[in-house]
């Protein structure tokens, strides 16, 4: 078990270094992801500001739920994105999954570390910010 966790940490380190190889691209990707989440919530907040509540939901309650969803989905997407059907199916069609099965490494660890995109940290960060804002209003 400890060996598996150590290997997982190493594979994530490789992903981290490869994504930081082009720092400008990485930070632009983080910025774009965070901006998209902010714009989604901003458009929802504008509608709620205009109508004050929708079926009894105030902006604070919606922000609470939105922040909680962004945090949980961001963490899930960060950790388990290797199992995404679109991505995983592509690995099977290309034959790279067969290569993974032949390696003497736990297959789950390999798939978990396939697509560990750090840009999803922006989604989690913005979700935490929206959640904190909601807690101050509710």
KOLMIGU-909663 format. One record per atom (N, C-alpha, C): residue number from 1; residue in one letter; z, x, y. Coordinates in pm, 1 decimal, decimal comma, padded with zeros to 6 digits. Each point is the difference from the previous one (the first is absolute). Example, Ala and Ser with C-alpha at 12.3 -4.5 7.8 and 13.67 -1.06 7.14 Angstrom:
- 1; a; 00780,0; 01319,0; -00569,0
- 1; a; 00000,0; -00089,0; 00119,0
- 1; a; 00000,0; 00090,0; 00120,0
- 2; s; -00072,0; -00035,0; 00105,0
- 2; s; 00006,0; 00082,0; 00119,0
- 2; s; 00073,0; -00077,0; 00109,0
END
This chain:
- 1; x; 00000,0; 00082,4; -00120,4
- 1; x; 00000,0; -00082,4; 00120,4
- 1; x; 00000,0; 00086,0; 00125,8
- 2; x; 00086,1; 00102,9; 00001,5
- 2; x; 00004,5; 00089,2; 00116,0
- 2; x; -00129,9; 00077,4; 00015,1
- 3; x; -00059,8; 00037,4; -00113,1
- 3; x; -00127,6; 00070,2; 00004,8
- 3; x; -00108,5; -00090,2; 00058,2
- 4; x; 00002,0; -00126,0; -00038,7
- 4; x; -00097,6; -00096,0; 00051,1
- 4; x; 00016,0; -00019,8; 00149,9
- 5; x; 00123,5; -00013,3; 00046,9
- 5; x; 00023,5; -00015,4; 00144,1
- 5; x; -00039,2; 00125,4; 00076,6
- 6; x; 00025,5; 00115,6; -00058,6
- 6; x; -00039,3; 00126,0; 00063,3
- 6; x; -00151,9; 00009,2; 00011,0
- 7; x; -00068,1; -00039,7; -00105,2
- 7; x; -00145,8; 00000,6; 00001,0
- 7; x; -00054,2; -00099,2; 00102,5
- 8; x; 00060,4; -00117,4; 00006,5
- 8; x; -00041,6; -00100,8; 00098,2
- 8; x; 00017,3; 00053,9; 00141,8
- 9; x; 00111,5; 00065,3; 00025,3
- 9; x; 00023,8; 00057,8; 00132,0
- 9; x; -00103,8; 00107,7; 00032,0
- 10; x; -00036,5; 00080,2; -00098,6
- 10; x; -00103,0; 00102,6; 00021,4
- 10; x; -00136,2; -00062,1; 00030,5
- 11; x; -00035,4; -00102,4; -00075,9
- 11; x; -00128,6; -00066,0; 00023,9
- 11; x; -00003,7; -00065,2; 00137,9
- 12; x; 00112,5; -00057,1; 00043,6
- 12; x; 00005,8; -00057,0; 00134,7
- 12; x; -00010,1; 00109,0; 00105,1
- 13; x; 00057,9; 00115,9; -00028,4
- 13; x; -00012,0; 00113,2; 00091,7
- 13; x; -00144,3; 00044,3; 00015,9
- 14; x; -00074,1; -00001,1; -00109,1
- 14; x; -00142,7; 00033,9; 00006,5
- 14; x; -00074,3; -00102,7; 00085,3
- 15; x; 00029,5; -00128,4; -00021,1
- 15; x; -00062,2; -00105,9; 00080,7
- 15; x; 00034,2; 00017,6; 00147,6
- 16; x; 00126,2; 00029,3; 00027,2
- 16; x; 00046,3; 00017,1; 00137,4
- 16; x; -00073,1; 00115,9; 00067,5
- 17; x; -00008,0; 00114,1; -00068,9
- 17; x; -00069,1; 00116,1; 00058,4
- 17; x; -00148,8; -00026,7; 00019,3
- 18; x; -00061,1; -00070,0; -00093,7
- 18; x; -00143,7; -00027,3; 00013,9
- 18; x; -00027,6; -00095,3; 00115,7
- 19; x; 00089,4; -00096,2; 00023,9
- 19; x; -00020,6; -00093,4; 00110,7
- 19; x; 00028,9; 00065,2; 00134,0
- 20; x; 00088,1; 00099,0; 00002,3
- 20; x; 00031,2; 00069,2; 00125,1
- 20; x; -00094,1; 00116,6; 00028,3
- 21; x; -00097,9; 00021,0; -00085,9
- 21; x; -00093,8; 00109,4; 00021,1
- 21; x; -00079,2; -00021,4; 00129,3
- 22; x; -00034,3; -00122,5; 00029,0
- 22; x; -00066,2; -00034,5; 00126,0
- 22; x; 00100,3; -00080,4; 00081,9
- 23; x; 00080,7; 00069,6; 00076,1
- 23; x; 00112,0; -00062,4; 00071,1
- 23; x; -00044,9; -00106,5; 00099,1
- 24; x; -00106,1; 00027,8; 00074,1
- 24; x; -00046,6; -00097,5; 00099,6
- 24; x; -00041,6; -00129,8; -00068,6
- 25; x; -00072,1; 00012,0; -00109,7
- 25; x; -00042,9; -00118,3; -00074,1
- 25; x; 00120,7; -00076,5; -00054,1
- 26; x; 00098,3; 00072,9; -00049,5
- 26; x; 00120,1; -00063,2; -00054,1
- 26; x; 00073,8; -00078,8; 00107,6
- 27; x; 00019,3; 00061,2; 00116,7
- 27; x; 00074,1; -00068,4; 00105,4
- 27; x; -00080,0; -00115,1; 00060,4
- 28; x; -00132,0; 00013,1; 00004,9
- 28; x; -00083,2; -00111,7; 00046,6
- 28; x; 00008,8; -00116,1; -00099,5
- 29; x; 00002,6; 00032,8; -00127,6
- 29; x; 00013,4; -00102,6; -00103,9
- 29; x; 00134,9; -00070,6; 00010,7
- 30; x; 00106,8; 00076,8; 00023,0
- 30; x; 00132,5; -00059,0; 00020,7
- 30; x; -00000,3; -00091,9; 00121,1
- 31; x; -00058,5; 00048,5; 00109,0
- 31; x; -00004,5; -00077,9; 00123,6
- 31; x; -00078,9; -00128,9; -00019,1
- 32; x; -00114,9; 00009,4; -00066,3
- 32; x; -00083,2; -00118,5; -00021,7
- 32; x; 00071,1; -00102,8; -00087,7
- 33; x; 00065,6; 00046,2; -00105,0
- 33; x; 00071,8; -00092,3; -00088,1
- 33; x; 00113,7; -00069,1; 00073,7
- 34; x; 00075,8; 00076,8; 00076,5
- 34; x; 00108,8; -00059,1; 00078,0
- 34; x; -00050,4; -00096,9; 00104,7
- 35; x; -00112,3; 00034,2; 00062,4
- 35; x; -00058,2; -00086,5; 00102,9
- 35; x; -00048,8; -00131,9; -00059,5
- 36; x; -00056,9; 00005,3; -00118,3
- 36; x; -00047,1; -00122,2; -00065,6
- 36; x; 00116,9; -00094,4; -00027,3
- 37; x; 00109,9; 00054,6; -00051,3
- 37; x; 00117,4; -00083,4; -00029,2
- 37; x; 00056,2; -00057,7; 00129,2
- 38; x; 00006,2; 00081,6; 00104,9
- 38; x; 00050,0; -00049,0; 00128,8
- 38; x; -00088,9; -00109,2; 00058,0
- 39; x; -00131,3; 00016,5; -00011,2
- 39; x; -00091,6; -00101,8; 00052,4
- 39; x; 00009,3; -00130,1; -00079,4
- 40; x; 00017,5; 00011,0; -00131,1
- 40; x; 00018,4; -00121,7; -00080,5
- 40; x; 00122,9; -00077,0; 00046,2
- 41; x; 00110,4; 00071,8; 00014,8
- 41; x; 00122,2; -00067,1; 00042,5
- 41; x; -00010,7; -00046,0; 00145,1
- 42; x; -00066,8; 00079,2; 00082,9
- 42; x; -00017,0; -00038,0; 00140,5
- 42; x; -00077,4; -00129,1; 00015,4
- 43; x; -00104,2; -00018,9; -00079,6
- 43; x; -00076,4; -00124,6; 00008,6
- 43; x; 00084,3; -00119,1; -00044,6
- 44; x; 00080,7; 00020,1; -00101,3
- 44; x; 00089,9; -00105,6; -00045,3
- 44; x; 00106,3; -00029,8; 00105,4
- 45; x; 00050,3; 00104,2; 00064,2
- 45; x; 00101,8; -00017,5; 00104,0
- 45; x; -00057,4; -00073,0; 00121,1
- 46; x; -00126,6; 00025,6; 00032,9
- 46; x; -00063,0; -00070,9; 00112,1
- 46; x; -00010,3; -00149,5; -00027,3
- 47; x; -00036,5; -00034,8; -00120,5
- 47; x; -00008,2; -00141,9; -00035,9
- 47; x; 00138,1; -00064,1; 00007,3
- 48; x; 00100,2; 00068,4; -00053,2
- 48; x; 00135,4; -00054,9; 00002,1
- 48; x; 00057,7; -00004,0; 00140,8
- 49; x; -00041,3; 00091,7; 00084,6
- 49; x; 00047,1; -00002,6; 00138,4
- 49; x; -00058,0; -00120,9; 00072,9
- 50; x; -00122,3; -00032,5; -00031,5
- 50; x; -00066,5; -00113,4; 00064,9
- 50; x; 00062,9; -00132,1; -00043,1
- 51; x; 00031,5; -00014,2; -00128,6
- 51; x; 00050,7; -00126,5; -00052,2
- 51; x; 00150,3; 00001,3; -00026,9
- 52; x; 00066,8; 00109,5; 00023,0
- 52; x; 00144,3; 00020,9; -00015,8
- 52; x; 00047,8; -00007,6; -00144,2
- 53; x; -00047,5; -00094,3; -00076,5
- 53; x; 00033,9; -00003,9; -00142,6
- 53; x; -00110,1; -00075,5; -00073,2
- 54; x; -00016,6; 00035,9; -00124,3
- 54; x; -00096,8; -00068,5; -00085,2
- 54; x; 00077,0; -00050,8; -00121,1
- 55; x; 00010,0; -00132,3; -00010,4
- 55; x; 00076,0; -00067,8; -00104,8
- 55; x; 00142,7; 00054,5; -00008,5
- 56; x; 00058,4; 00026,9; 00115,0
- 56; x; 00138,0; 00044,7; 00005,9
- 56; x; 00020,3; 00150,6; -00009,7
- 57; x; -00106,7; 00076,2; -00024,3
- 57; x; 00009,5; 00145,2; -00010,8
- 57; x; -00011,0; 00062,0; 00138,8
- 58; x; 00102,2; 00072,7; 00041,4
- 58; x; -00002,9; 00069,0; 00129,1
- 58; x; -00057,0; 00140,3; -00018,7
- 59; x; -00025,1; 00066,8; 00111,6
- 59; x; -00056,1; 00135,3; -00005,7
- 59; x; 00095,5; 00096,2; -00071,2
- 60; x; 00129,8; -00016,6; 00019,2
- 60; x; 00096,8; 00087,3; -00066,8
- 60; x; -00001,4; -00015,7; -00150,7
- 61; x; -00010,0; -00123,8; -00046,2
- 61; x; -00003,3; -00025,7; -00144,1
- 61; x; -00129,4; 00050,9; -00062,5
- 62; x; -00110,4; -00020,2; 00070,6
- 62; x; -00128,5; 00048,5; -00050,3
- 62; x; -00001,3; 00152,5; -00001,6
- 63; x; 00055,6; 00062,2; 00103,8
- 63; x; 00006,6; 00146,2; 00004,5
- 63; x; 00086,6; 00053,8; -00113,7
- 64; x; 00109,3; -00068,3; -00029,2
- 64; x; 00087,3; 00039,5; -00111,0
- 64; x; -00077,5; -00000,2; -00131,3
- 65; x; -00069,3; -00109,9; -00026,6
- 65; x; -00076,2; -00012,7; -00123,4
- 65; x; -00116,4; 00099,0; -00003,6
- 66; x; -00070,8; 00013,7; 00112,6
- 66; x; -00115,1; 00090,1; 00006,5
- 66; x; 00043,4; 00144,7; -00022,7
- 67; x; 00108,6; 00040,5; 00065,2
- 67; x; 00049,6; 00135,8; -00017,4
- 67; x; 00043,0; 00026,8; -00142,6
- 68; x; 00069,1; -00094,8; -00059,6
- 68; x; 00045,5; 00014,4; -00138,0
- 68; x; -00118,1; 00011,0; -00096,2
- 69; x; -00102,4; -00080,8; 00022,9
- 69; x; -00119,1; 00004,0; -00084,9
- 69; x; -00073,7; 00132,6; 00016,8
- 70; x; -00014,8; 00047,3; 00123,2
- 70; x; -00070,2; 00126,7; 00023,0
- 70; x; 00074,0; 00117,0; -00063,4
- 71; x; 00131,4; 00000,1; 00009,8
- 71; x; 00078,6; 00108,2; -00060,7
- 71; x; -00015,8; -00002,1; -00151,7
- 72; x; 00021,0; -00115,6; -00060,7
- 72; x; -00005,0; -00008,1; -00146,5
- 72; x; -00141,1; 00023,3; -00053,0
- 73; x; -00100,5; -00058,2; 00065,0
- 73; x; -00136,8; 00020,9; -00046,8
- 73; x; -00044,2; 00143,6; 00024,3
- 74; x; 00043,1; 00058,3; 00111,3
- 74; x; -00035,4; 00139,1; 00028,2
- 74; x; 00056,8; 00094,9; -00103,4
- 75; x; 00125,6; -00021,0; -00039,1
- 75; x; 00061,2; 00085,3; -00102,6
- 75; x; -00069,9; -00020,2; -00133,9
- 76; x; -00026,4; -00125,0; -00034,6
- 76; x; -00069,1; -00028,2; -00125,5
- 76; x; -00139,0; 00063,3; 00000,1
- 77; x; -00070,9; -00012,2; 00111,0
- 77; x; -00134,8; 00054,3; 00010,3
- 77; x; 00001,8; 00152,4; -00001,7
- 78; x; 00100,9; 00059,6; 00059,1
- 78; x; 00011,8; 00145,6; 00002,3
- 78; x; 00024,6; 00054,8; -00140,0
- 79; x; 00088,4; -00063,2; -00073,8
- 79; x; 00040,5; 00053,2; -00129,9
- 79; x; -00096,2; -00040,5; -00111,8
- 80; x; -00041,7; -00125,8; -00003,0
- 80; x; -00075,8; -00050,7; -00114,6
- 80; x; -00148,8; -00019,3; 00027,0
- 81; x; -00054,5; 00061,5; 00102,9
- 81; x; -00141,0; -00023,6; 00031,9
- 81; x; -00094,7; 00057,9; -00104,2
- 82; x; 00046,4; 00092,2; -00083,2
- 82; x; -00084,2; 00051,0; -00107,6
- 82; x; -00034,8; -00107,2; -00101,9
- 83; x; 00083,2; -00102,9; -00009,1
- 83; x; -00024,5; -00110,0; -00093,3
- 83; x; -00078,5; -00114,6; 00063,3
- 84; x; -00046,5; 00017,2; 00122,4
- 84; x; -00080,2; -00102,1; 00066,8
- 84; x; -00124,9; -00025,9; -00084,5
- 85; x; -00029,6; -00126,4; -00032,8
- 85; x; -00113,2; -00028,1; -00089,5
- 85; x; -00133,2; 00057,8; 00047,7
- 86; x; -00025,8; -00003,3; 00128,9
- 86; x; -00127,1; 00053,9; 00049,5
- 86; x; -00005,5; 00151,4; -00021,0
- 87; x; 00107,8; 00068,1; 00030,4
- 87; x; 00003,9; 00146,0; -00013,0
- 87; x; 00008,0; 00042,1; -00146,3
- 88; x; 00085,9; -00063,9; -00075,5
- 88; x; 00019,4; 00034,5; -00140,2
- 88; x; -00125,7; -00030,8; -00081,3
- 89; x; -00065,6; -00111,4; 00030,4
- 89; x; -00124,3; -00034,8; -00068,4
- 89; x; -00108,6; 00103,4; 00022,6
- 90; x; -00004,2; 00053,6; 00121,3
- 90; x; -00097,6; 00103,7; 00031,8
- 90; x; 00026,9; 00126,0; -00082,5
- 91; x; 00126,8; 00033,1; -00018,2
- 91; x; 00035,6; 00116,6; -00081,4
- 91; x; -00044,0; -00020,6; -00145,3
- 92; x; 00013,4; -00120,8; -00049,2
- 92; x; -00041,4; -00028,6; -00137,7
- 92; x; -00151,8; 00008,8; -00012,3
- 93; x; -00072,7; -00058,7; 00096,3
- 93; x; -00146,7; 00002,8; -00006,1
- 93; x; -00055,3; 00141,6; 00011,1
- 94; x; 00063,3; 00085,2; 00080,4
- 94; x; -00047,4; 00137,3; 00017,0
- 94; x; 00038,6; 00090,4; -00117,0
- 95; x; 00091,0; -00044,0; -00083,3
- 95; x; 00041,6; 00079,8; -00114,3
- 95; x; 00115,0; 00093,6; 00029,2
- 96; x; 00053,1; -00002,9; 00121,4
- 96; x; 00111,1; 00089,6; 00031,6
- 96; x; 00130,2; -00045,8; -00065,4
- 97; x; 00009,2; -00127,3; -00032,4
- 97; x; 00119,8; -00047,1; -00070,6
- 97; x; 00005,4; 00060,2; -00140,4
- 98; x; -00116,2; 00015,3; -00064,0
- 98; x; -00003,8; 00064,4; -00131,2
- 98; x; 00048,5; 00144,0; 00009,6
- 99; x; -00036,7; 00068,1; 00107,9
- 99; x; 00048,2; 00137,0; 00020,3
- 99; x; 00151,8; 00003,0; 00013,0
- 100; x; 00054,7; -00098,4; 00070,1
- 100; x; 00145,6; -00005,8; 00016,7
- 100; x; 00069,9; -00024,2; -00133,3
- 101; x; -00061,5; -00081,2; -00085,7
- 101; x; 00060,6; -00028,3; -00130,1
- 101; x; 00005,8; 00124,4; -00088,3
- 102; x; -00091,8; 00093,5; 00022,1
- 102; x; -00003,2; 00121,5; -00081,0
- 102; x; 00099,2; 00105,5; 00047,3
- 103; x; 00050,8; -00011,9; 00120,6
- 103; x; 00095,1; 00098,1; 00052,8
- 103; x; 00137,8; -00020,2; -00063,9
- 104; x; 00073,8; 00109,5; -00016,6
- 104; x; 00134,7; -00012,3; -00058,4
- 104; x; 00105,9; -00038,5; 00104,0
- 105; x; -00035,3; -00091,1; 00087,6
- 105; x; 00088,7; -00045,2; 00107,1
- 105; x; 00012,6; -00151,3; -00013,2
- 106; x; 00115,4; -00052,0; 00034,7
- 106; x; 00023,9; -00143,6; -00003,6
- 106; x; -00108,2; -00072,7; 00081,0
- 107; x; -00066,5; -00096,2; -00060,7
- 107; x; -00111,0; -00069,9; 00065,0
- 107; x; 00046,4; -00080,9; 00120,7
- 108; x; 00119,4; -00056,4; -00006,8
- 108; x; 00051,3; -00078,6; 00112,3
- 108; x; 00018,5; 00087,5; 00122,9
- 109; x; 00051,4; 00119,6; -00019,0
- 109; x; 00019,2; 00092,9; 00111,8
- 109; x; -00134,2; 00035,9; 00061,7
- 110; x; -00100,0; 00021,7; -00083,2
- 110; x; -00132,0; 00035,0; 00051,9
- 110; x; -00059,9; -00113,7; 00082,1
- 111; x; 00010,7; -00121,5; -00050,7
- 111; x; -00057,7; -00114,4; 00071,1
- 111; x; 00077,8; -00028,0; 00128,6
- 112; x; 00132,7; 00012,5; -00004,9
- 112; x; 00080,4; -00021,9; 00120,5
- 112; x; -00036,1; 00099,0; 00110,4
- 113; x; -00037,4; 00119,8; -00037,7
- 113; x; -00030,1; 00101,4; 00101,2
- 113; x; -00148,2; 00007,7; 00035,2
- 114; x; -00080,9; -00089,8; -00052,3
- 114; x; -00143,0; 00001,6; 00031,0
- 114; x; -00028,7; -00026,0; 00147,3
- 115; x; 00058,3; -00103,1; 00053,9
- 115; x; -00032,6; -00043,1; 00136,4
- 115; x; 00128,7; -00018,9; 00079,3
- 116; x; 00064,1; 00109,0; 00035,5
- 116; x; 00123,6; -00004,8; 00078,3
- 116; x; -00037,5; 00027,8; 00144,8
- 117; x; -00050,5; -00102,8; 00069,0
- 117; x; -00050,0; 00015,8; 00136,8
- 117; x; 00115,9; -00008,4; 00099,0
- 118; x; 00024,8; 00108,6; 00068,5
- 118; x; 00112,4; 00006,5; 00093,8
- 118; x; -00021,6; -00084,8; 00124,4
- 119; x; -00123,0; -00045,7; 00022,7
- 119; x; -00023,9; -00085,7; 00116,7
- 119; x; 00079,4; -00130,3; -00009,9
- 120; x; 00038,6; -00033,1; -00120,8
- 120; x; 00079,3; -00122,1; -00018,7
- 120; x; 00140,3; 00013,5; 00057,3
- 121; x; 00040,7; 00122,5; 00030,6
- 121; x; 00128,8; 00020,5; 00066,5
- 121; x; -00000,3; -00063,7; 00138,2
- 122; x; -00117,0; -00005,6; 00063,8
- 122; x; -00009,2; -00065,6; 00130,9
- 122; x; 00027,3; -00149,0; -00013,9
- 123; x; -00052,2; -00060,0; -00104,5
- 123; x; 00024,7; -00142,9; -00024,5
- 123; x; 00148,5; -00025,8; -00021,7
- 124; x; 00064,3; 00087,3; -00075,9
- 124; x; 00143,5; -00014,3; -00025,2
- 124; x; 00078,5; 00019,5; 00128,9
- 125; x; -00037,8; 00099,7; 00079,8
- 125; x; 00070,7; 00028,2; 00125,9
- 125; x; -00011,0; -00115,3; 00097,9
- 126; x; -00119,1; -00054,0; 00015,1
- 126; x; -00018,0; -00113,5; 00091,2
- 126; x; 00074,7; -00122,0; -00053,4
- 127; x; -00001,9; -00018,9; -00131,1
- 127; x; 00076,4; -00109,6; -00059,9
- 127; x; 00148,9; 00012,9; 00027,5
- 128; x; 00052,2; 00121,8; -00005,4
- 128; x; 00141,5; 00022,8; 00030,9
- 128; x; 00027,3; -00032,2; 00146,4
- 129; x; -00093,4; 00039,5; 00087,7
- 129; x; 00016,8; -00030,5; 00142,3
- 129; x; 00000,5; -00149,2; 00028,1
- 130; x; -00092,1; -00072,3; -00061,3
- 130; x; -00006,8; -00145,5; 00018,7
- 130; x; 00124,2; -00066,4; -00059,1
- 131; x; 00044,1; 00048,3; -00114,7
- 131; x; 00120,1; -00053,7; -00063,8
- 131; x; 00123,2; 00022,7; 00087,6
- 132; x; 00010,4; 00119,0; 00058,5
- 132; x; 00113,2; 00030,0; 00089,1
- 132; x; -00004,6; -00087,5; 00124,4
- 133; x; -00119,7; -00022,0; 00053,0
- 133; x; -00016,6; -00088,2; 00115,6
- 133; x; 00043,6; -00142,1; -00035,3
- 134; x; -00037,5; -00043,6; -00118,1
- 134; x; 00036,8; -00135,0; -00043,4
- 134; x; 00150,8; -00013,6; -00017,2
- 135; x; 00063,0; 00102,2; -00053,2
- 135; x; 00145,4; -00006,4; -00018,3
- 135; x; 00073,5; -00008,1; 00133,4
- 136; x; -00058,5; 00058,7; 00102,8
- 136; x; 00064,1; -00007,5; 00131,6
- 136; x; -00018,9; -00137,5; 00064,6
- 137; x; -00099,6; -00077,0; -00045,9
- 137; x; -00027,7; -00131,0; 00059,8
- 137; x; 00060,4; -00115,8; -00078,7
- 138; x; 00022,5; 00018,7; -00127,8
- 138; x; 00048,8; -00110,7; -00083,6
- 138; x; 00150,7; -00008,7; 00006,9
END
